[in-house]
Each structure stands twice: as structure tokens, then as C-alpha cells.
Amino acid sequence: MNLNIPDNVEINSNELTVIVATRLYEIGKLSLGQASEMIGCSKSSFIELLGKYNISLFNYPASDLESDVRNA
């Protein structure tokens, strides 16, 4: 995959990988284990990264929550 990142954006490949992994986790495309494996860290370290990027560990769609409440 090739990305054309503007020259004025100072980011290295490791930072970019972390950003992609956290975003893919956030939108539900990767599990916690898959995302932590993608960047080569433990699950607990990945959880800490989620906090750094203000991403919730609990990735639960609001529509599912509403459905669960109705069914309860």
C-alpha cells in the first residue's frame, strides 16, 4: 500500500501504524488483539494507547445498546 503524505506532516511509519490500528479498532474493523498485534505490543499497552488517543476501550454501538435495553 502506498500513501501520499504531504512533506510538511512529520510522522514516521511507527506512528502511522499506531494511528491506523487505533482507528481500525475504534470503527470495529480490528479486535483488541488484532490491533495490538498489528503494532507489536501487548493488549495492556494497546489499551494505554487508546487512552492517549481518547478512544474508548468499550467499542459498543449505540444501536446495540438500545436493543439490549429493550430486551432486558
N, C-alpha and C positions, 0 to 999 in steps of 0.2 A: 504494500500500500504506500502511496506517495501522498504526502500532504504539502501543500504550498503555504508555508507560514511566512508572513512578512518578516523582513530582516530586522525591523525595529522591535519585534517581540523576542524578548530574551527568555528562552525556555530551552532546557535540554531534553533529551529523549526520555530520561527517567521521570522528569516532572510531567511530561506529556502523557506517558503511560499511566501515571497515577491519576491524572485528570480524567483520562478516558475510562479507566477502571472504576473510579468513583461514580462517574456519570452513568456508566452502564449498570452499575449496581443500583443507583438511585432510580432509574427507569425500569428496573426489574428484568434486565436482559442478562445479568450475571448474578449468581448466588454469592453469598459472602465468601464461601470457599473458593469459588472460581475467580472472584475479583482479587482476593489476597494472593492466590497462586499466580495470577497474571502479573502482579508487580513483585512477586518473590518475597512476600513477608508472611508472618503468622496472621491468623484471624484476629487475634487481640491487637496486633499492630495496625491492621487494616481498620478496625473499629476506631482506634485513636485517630487515624487519618480522616475518617468520616466526620468526626467532631471538628477537626481542623477546617474542613470544607463546609461545615454547617449542614451536613447531610444526616438525616435521621437513620439510626440503625434499624428502626422499625419501618419497613417498607410495605405498608399495608394500604391498598387503595380505599378511598372513602366509600366508594360504591359497595365494596365487600363488607365494610364495617356497618353500613346502613342495613344491608341484607342480614348480617349476623344479629343485629339488634332486633330486627323484625322477627327473626326466627327464634329468638331467645324466650 
